[in-house]
Amino acid sequence: MKLIIALIQPHKLPDVKEALNAAGVNKMTVLNALGAGQQGGYAESFRGVKYETNLLKKVRLEIAVNDDFVQPTVDAIIKGARSGKIGDGKIFVLDLPECIRIRTGETGPAAIG
C-alpha cells in the first residue's frame, strides 16, 4: 500500500481528476495549499505599492492505493497536471503501513478498496 501526495496547479485539478477517472482511480482527498518551490513566487504592484508574493496557491491531492495502482495513478497525475512550465508541481509516493476502514473494521489492502 502506498500514499500518493501530489501538489498541482489549481486550474489543472479538473484535468487530473479526468485522467485519474480514466485510470480507474476514483477515491481521493483534495485540499487547498500554499507553497513555494523552485518557482519562488512573483512581484506585483497594487495601487503603486510593490509587494512580493512567495507563497502560491496549490492543490494537494492525497490518494491511498494498493501497490498495483501506484504507477497508473502517478502516470494519470502527470498526464493531467503537466504543462511543461515551471510550477507544475510534485508527486510524493510514501509507504502506507496500515489502513483501516472505520465503518467495517477492514484493514490493509481491503480497506483501501
C-alpha positions as CSV (number, residue, x, y, z in Angstrom):
1,M,0.0,0.0,0.0
2,K,1.2,3.5,-0.8
3,L,0.1,7.0,-0.1
4,I,0.5,9.3,-3.1
5,I,0.6,13.0,-2.4
6,A,0.6,15.4,-5.4
7,L,0.9,19.2,-5.3
8,I,-0.5,20.7,-8.5
9,Q,-1.7,23.9,-10.0
10,P,-5.4,24.7,-9.0
11,H,-6.5,25.1,-12.6
12,K,-5.2,21.6,-13.5
13,L,-7.5,19.8,-11.0
14,P,-10.3,19.0,-13.5
15,D,-7.7,17.6,-16.0
16,V,-6.1,15.5,-13.2
17,K,-9.5,14.2,-12.0
18,E,-10.4,13.2,-15.5
19,A,-7.1,11.4,-16.1
20,L,-7.5,9.6,-12.7
21,N,-11.1,8.5,-13.5
22,A,-9.9,7.1,-16.8
23,A,-7.2,5.2,-15.0
24,G,-9.8,3.7,-12.6
25,V,-8.8,5.8,-9.6
26,N,-11.9,7.5,-8.1
27,K,-11.0,7.9,-4.4
28,M,-9.0,10.9,-3.3
29,T,-8.8,13.8,-0.8
30,V,-8.3,17.3,-2.2
31,L,-7.0,20.2,-0.1
32,N,-6.1,23.8,-0.8
33,A,-2.5,24.6,0.0
34,L,0.0,27.4,-0.2
35,G,3.6,26.8,-1.0
36,A,6.7,27.8,-3.0
37,G,9.3,25.7,-4.8
38,Q,11.8,26.5,-7.5
39,Q,9.3,29.0,-8.9
40,G,9.9,31.2,-5.8
41,G,6.9,33.5,-6.2
42,Y,6.3,36.7,-8.1
43,A,6.2,40.5,-7.6
44,E,3.2,42.7,-8.2
45,S,2.2,46.3,-8.0
46,F,-1.1,47.3,-6.3
47,R,-2.1,51.0,-6.4
48,G,1.5,51.9,-6.9
49,V,2.8,49.8,-4.0
50,K,5.1,46.9,-4.9
51,Y,4.8,43.7,-3.0
52,E,6.2,40.2,-3.3
53,T,4.2,37.0,-3.1
54,N,6.3,34.0,-2.3
55,L,3.5,31.5,-1.3
56,L,1.5,30.4,-4.3
57,K,-1.9,28.7,-4.4
58,K,-1.6,24.9,-5.0
59,V,-3.9,21.9,-4.7
60,R,-2.8,18.9,-2.6
61,L,-4.2,15.5,-3.6
62,E,-3.8,12.6,-1.3
63,I,-4.6,9.1,-2.7
64,A,-4.1,5.8,-0.9
65,V,-3.7,3.0,-3.4
66,N,-2.7,-0.7,-3.4
67,D,0.7,-1.5,-4.9
68,D,-0.7,-2.4,-8.4
69,F,-2.3,1.0,-8.8
70,V,0.8,3.1,-7.9
71,Q,2.2,3.5,-11.5
72,P,-1.2,4.1,-13.2
73,T,-2.1,6.7,-10.6
74,V,1.3,8.6,-10.9
75,D,1.0,8.4,-14.7
76,A,-2.5,9.8,-14.6
77,I,-1.5,12.7,-12.4
78,I,1.4,13.6,-14.6
79,K,-0.8,13.4,-17.7
80,G,-3.4,15.8,-16.2
81,A,-1.0,18.2,-14.5
82,R,1.9,18.6,-16.9
83,S,2.1,21.9,-18.8
84,G,5.9,21.8,-19.3
85,K,6.3,25.1,-17.4
86,I,7.9,25.7,-14.0
87,G,5.4,25.3,-11.2
88,D,3.7,22.1,-12.5
89,G,4.1,20.5,-9.1
90,K,5.5,17.5,-7.3
91,I,4.4,13.9,-6.6
92,F,5.5,12.0,-3.5
93,V,5.0,8.3,-3.1
94,L,5.1,7.1,0.6
95,D,4.8,3.7,2.2
96,L,1.5,3.2,3.9
97,P,2.0,0.7,6.7
98,E,-1.7,0.4,7.7
99,C,-5.2,1.4,6.6
100,I,-8.4,0.8,8.5
101,R,-11.9,1.3,7.2
102,I,-13.8,2.8,10.1
103,R,-17.2,1.6,9.0
104,T,-16.4,-2.1,8.7
105,G,-13.1,-2.5,10.6
106,E,-11.4,-3.9,7.5
107,T,-7.6,-3.5,7.4
108,G,-4.8,-3.5,4.9
109,P,-5.4,-3.6,1.1
110,A,-9.1,-4.5,1.6
111,A,-9.7,-1.2,3.4
112,I,-8.4,0.8,0.5
113,G,-10.7,-0.9,-2.0
